[in-house]
Amino acid sequence: MNTLAIRTPEGIQFSLPLAGPFSRLLALAIDLATIEAISEILQKIIAPLAIFGADLPGALQIVGFFTIYIIYASLTEWLWRGQTLGKRVMGLRVVDARGLRLEPSQVIVRNLMRFLDGLPLLYLVGGIACVLNRHRQRLGDIAAGTVVVRTPRLDQPDLTQVLGGKYNSLAAQRHLAARLRQKVAPETGRVALEALLRRDDLDPAARLEVFAALADYFRALVPYPPEVVEQISDEQYTRNVVEILYLRADPRASVKGPEPWSIAPSG
């Protein structure tokens, strides 16, 4: 199987393209080169300790290498949402196998298991596990409940499909619209845009719940005067907010392109 199929509680089913062993190997090589460069700096720092014994610097360097490896991999995968430098270059990402948010415990477990996956050398155990597992998981992925997927750059959608065509009363309040652009995280904006693009794929009940949750979040984030937002449905409220985030603030302006974020998810 080349994809991981995930079905959300809202009834949406989507597939994630699984990363192949070759691309994962190249990402690993980049990460190892990065760690080796850091280890070289460490080696120079601990070199003076040779006065306490010729073998001490070498032992400390071996321990330091694996320590740096675990810290580097865990920290980058957590801060970069499932990516190390190598995965970032190769367009790969670690995700939860159920489609949920990647937790710190999962990142730590999968990286601690590298010692077992790396046995006896050159990630032989981990490589065999990837080949035999239908989701291409090494032992660390199985233990942590994660998979590694490819993240190809997406084409920017045509915003005229979901935005524009109606007067945007939220955008007319320029100071509040500016505050929305300041407070809404790009990830949240992409979720709202994705909900609008996929609205026809949602069950009617799930659609109401999704847009109610999004609209309530935006209302609480930046409150508007009651006379501005009255008689606006949850879906239209979300649509107006997304238009503010991705298009120019003037409610009468034509579609001129995304502003201030890139529409495609960042790698």
C-alpha positions in Angstrom: 0.0 0.0 0.0 1.3 3.4 -0.9 -1.2 5.5 1.1 -2.6 5.7 4.6 -6.4 6.1 4.6 -7.8 8.1 7.5 -11.5 8.7 8.3 -12.3 11.6 10.7 -15.2 11.7 13.1 -16.8 14.2 10.8 -17.1 11.6 8.1 -14.2 12.9 5.9 -11.9 10.3 4.5 -8.6 11.3 3.1 -5.3 9.6 2.1 -1.8 10.4 3.0 1.0 9.3 0.6 3.5 7.1 2.5 7.2 7.8 2.4 9.3 5.2 0.7 12.4 3.6 2.2 14.8 5.3 -0.3 13.5 8.9 0.5 13.7 8.1 4.2 17.2 6.8 3.8 18.3 10.1 2.1 16.6 12.1 4.8 18.5 10.0 7.4 21.8 10.7 5.6 21.2 14.4 5.7 20.4 14.2 9.4 23.5 12.1 10.1 25.6 14.6 8.3 24.1 17.4 10.4 24.7 15.5 13.6 28.3 14.7 12.5 29.0 18.4 12.1 27.7 19.1 15.6 29.7 16.2 16.9 32.9 17.7 15.4 32.3 20.8 17.4 31.8 18.6 20.5 35.0 16.7 19.8 37.0 19.9 19.8 35.4 21.0 23.1 36.2 17.7 24.9 39.7 17.2 23.4 41.5 18.7 26.4 40.0 16.0 28.6 42.6 13.6 27.1 44.9 14.6 30.0 42.7 12.4 32.2 43.0 9.4 29.9 43.5 8.7 26.2 40.2 6.8 25.9 38.0 9.4 27.8 37.4 11.8 24.9 36.5 8.9 22.5 34.0 7.5 25.0 32.5 10.9 25.6 32.2 11.5 21.9 30.3 8.2 21.3 27.9 9.0 24.1 27.6 12.6 23.0 26.8 11.5 19.4 23.9 9.4 20.4 22.7 12.0 22.9 22.9 14.8 20.3 21.1 12.5 17.8 18.1 11.8 20.2 17.9 15.5 21.2 18.2 16.8 17.6 15.6 14.4 16.2 13.1 14.8 19.0 13.4 18.6 19.2 13.2 19.2 15.5 10.3 16.8 14.9 8.4 18.5 17.7 9.2 22.1 16.8 8.8 21.5 13.0 5.6 19.4 13.4 7.1 16.0 12.4 10.2 17.1 10.4 13.9 17.0 10.9 16.2 18.9 8.6 16.5 15.8 6.4 12.8 15.2 6.3 12.3 18.9 5.5 14.6 18.7 2.5 13.1 15.5 1.2 9.5 16.7 1.8 8.7 14.1 4.5 6.8 14.4 7.8 6.0 12.2 10.8 2.3 12.1 11.6 0.1 10.3 14.0 -1.2 7.1 12.4 -4.8 8.0 13.3 -4.7 11.5 11.9 -4.5 13.1 15.3 -2.1 15.8 16.5 1.5 14.5 17.0 2.2 14.3 20.7 5.6 14.9 22.4 5.5 11.4 23.9 5.2 9.9 20.4 8.2 11.9 19.2 10.3 10.8 22.1 9.3 7.1 21.9 10.0 6.8 18.1 13.4 8.4 18.5 14.5 6.4 21.6 13.7 3.3 19.5 16.3 4.3 16.9 18.8 2.3 18.9 16.9 -0.9 18.2 16.0 0.1 14.6 19.7 0.8 13.9 20.8 -2.8 14.9 23.0 -4.4 13.9 24.2 -1.6 11.6 22.9 0.7 8.9 19.3 0.6 10.2 19.0 -3.1 9.1 16.2 -3.9 11.6 14.3 -0.7 10.9 14.7 -1.2 7.1 13.3 -4.8 7.3 10.4 -3.6 9.4 9.6 -0.9 6.9 9.6 -3.4 4.0 7.4 -5.9 5.8 5.0 -3.4 7.3 2.1 -2.3 5.1 2.3 1.3 6.4 6.1 1.3 6.0 6.7 1.8 9.8 9.9 1.0 11.5 9.8 -0.4 15.0 9.9 3.1 16.5 6.9 4.1 14.4 4.9 1.0 15.5 5.7 1.7 19.1 4.8 5.4 18.9 1.8 4.9 16.6 3.3 7.2 13.9 3.9 7.0 10.1 6.2 8.9 7.8 4.4 10.5 4.9 5.3 12.6 1.9 4.2 16.2 1.8 4.2 17.3 -1.8 3.7 21.0 -2.4 0.0 21.6 -3.1 -1.3 23.8 -5.9 -3.0 27.0 -4.6 -6.8 26.6 -4.9 -8.9 29.1 -6.8 -10.3 31.3 -3.9 -13.1 32.5 -6.1 -14.7 29.1 -5.6 -15.4 29.8 -1.9 -14.9 33.5 -1.4 -16.2 36.8 -2.7 -19.5 37.6 -4.2 -21.1 39.0 -1.0 -20.6 42.1 1.0 -18.3 41.3 3.9 -19.5 43.2 6.9 -16.5 41.9 9.0 -14.0 43.3 6.6 -15.7 46.7 6.7 -14.5 47.0 10.4 -10.9 47.6 9.3 -9.4 47.7 12.8 -11.1 44.5 13.8 -10.2 42.8 10.5 -6.5 43.8 11.2 -6.8 42.3 14.6 -8.1 39.0 13.1 -5.1 38.8 10.8 -2.8 39.4 13.7 -4.4 36.9 16.1 -5.4 34.0 13.9 -2.6 31.5 13.4 -1.8 30.4 9.8 -2.6 26.8 10.7 -6.1 27.8 11.9 -6.7 29.8 8.8 -5.8 26.9 6.6 -8.2 24.6 8.6 -11.0 27.1 8.0 -10.2 27.4 4.3 -10.0 23.6 4.0 -13.4 23.3 5.6 -14.9 25.7 3.0 -13.2 23.9 0.1 -14.5 20.5 1.4 -17.9 21.6 2.6 -19.7 19.5 0.0 -17.9 16.4 1.2 -19.2 16.8 4.7 -22.4 15.2 6.0 -25.0 18.0 6.7 -24.9 17.5 10.5 -21.1 17.4 10.5 -21.0 20.5 8.3 -23.1 22.4 10.9 -20.9 21.3 13.7 -17.6 22.2 11.9 -18.7 25.7 10.9 -20.3 26.3 14.3 -17.0 25.4 16.1 -15.0 27.6 13.7 -17.3 30.6 13.9 -17.5 30.4 17.7 -13.7 30.3 17.9 -13.3 33.4 15.6 -16.1 35.2 17.5 -14.3 34.7 20.8 -11.0 35.6 19.4 -12.1 39.0 18.1 -15.6 40.1 19.2 -17.5 42.2 16.7 -20.4 44.6 17.6 -23.7 42.7 17.6 -25.2 44.9 14.9 -22.4 43.9 12.5 -22.7 40.1 13.0 -26.4 39.6 13.5 -28.2 37.4 11.0 -24.9 35.9 9.7 -24.8 32.1 9.6 -21.8 30.2 11.1 -20.7 29.2 7.6 -20.9 32.7 6.3 -19.1 34.1 9.3 -16.3 31.6 8.7 -16.3 32.5 5.0 -16.0 36.2 5.9 -13.1 35.6 8.3 -11.2 33.5 5.7 -11.7 36.2 3.1 -10.2 38.7 5.6 -7.2 36.4 6.2 -6.5 35.6 2.5 -7.8 38.5 0.5 -7.5 42.3 0.8 -9.3 43.9 3.6 -11.6 46.1 1.4 -15.0 44.3 1.4 -15.7 45.7 -2.1 -12.3 44.8 -3.5 -12.0 42.2 -6.2 -10.0 39.0 -5.6 -6.3 40.0 -5.9 -4.5 37.1 -4.4 -3.6 35.7 -1.0 -2.6 38.1 1.8 -0.9 37.7 4.1 -0.2 34.0 4.0 0.7 31.4 1.4 -2.4 29.2 0.8 -0.4 26.0 0.4 0.6 24.4 3.7 4.2 25.0 4.5 6.6 22.1 4.4 
